[in-house]
Amino acid sequence: MNLGSKKFWNFKNLDERTGELTLYGEISDVSWWGDEVTPKEFKADLDSLGEIDTLNIYINSPGGDVFAGQTIHSMLK
């Protein structure tokens, strides 16, 4: 449940074949206040980029849940 808090990641399309991800925040597998990065929400936003060839990724995270981080890594791979 997102209570209006800003996500710690942002996906955007730079052009029709290139996307960009910035991820700045703690990685979590559940969202208590709508302010943690969760794999389920992340996947939906990743899919919204559409069919792209290149994804530029910028990450600055203090850590978090290792299993959620691994899930997100697998999605990006």
C-alpha positions in Angstrom: 0.0 0.0 0.0 1.5 3.3 -1.1 0.5 6.1 1.2 1.7 8.8 -1.2 5.4 8.4 -0.3 8.0 8.7 -3.1 9.5 5.4 -4.3 13.3 5.1 -4.0 13.5 4.1 -7.6 12.6 5.8 -10.8 12.3 4.3 -14.3 12.1 6.4 -17.4 12.3 6.0 -21.1 15.2 8.0 -22.6 14.1 7.1 -26.1 12.0 4.3 -27.7 14.8 1.7 -27.2 16.6 3.0 -24.0 15.5 3.2 -20.4 17.0 4.4 -17.2 16.8 3.2 -13.6 17.8 5.2 -10.6 17.5 3.4 -7.3 18.3 5.3 -4.1 17.1 3.7 -0.9 16.9 0.6 1.3 15.7 -2.6 -0.4 12.9 -4.4 1.3 10.6 -7.3 0.5 7.5 -5.7 2.1 6.2 -2.2 2.1 5.0 -1.0 5.5 4.6 2.7 4.7 5.0 2.7 1.0 8.6 3.9 1.2 10.6 0.7 0.7 11.7 -0.8 -2.6 9.7 -4.1 -3.0 10.2 -6.6 -5.8 6.5 -6.8 -6.8 6.3 -3.0 -7.3 9.7 -2.9 -8.9 8.7 -5.5 -11.5 5.5 -3.7 -12.4 7.5 -0.5 -13.0 10.2 -2.3 -14.9 7.6 -3.9 -17.2 6.1 -0.5 -17.9 9.2 0.5 -19.8 8.1 -1.8 -22.7 10.4 -3.4 -25.1 13.8 -1.7 -24.7 17.3 -2.8 -25.8 19.3 -0.9 -23.1 18.7 -0.1 -19.5 21.1 2.4 -17.8 21.2 1.6 -14.1 22.3 3.9 -11.3 22.2 2.5 -7.7 23.0 4.0 -4.3 21.5 1.8 -1.6 22.6 1.2 2.0 21.5 -2.4 1.7 18.4 -4.1 2.9 16.8 -7.5 2.5 19.2 -9.8 0.7 16.5 -12.0 -0.8 14.6 -8.9 -2.2 17.9 -7.6 -3.6 18.6 -10.9 -5.3 15.1 -11.0 -6.8 15.5 -7.5 -8.2 19.0 -8.5 -9.5 17.4 -11.5 -11.3 14.7 -9.3 -12.9 17.3 -6.9 -14.2 19.5 -9.7 -15.5 
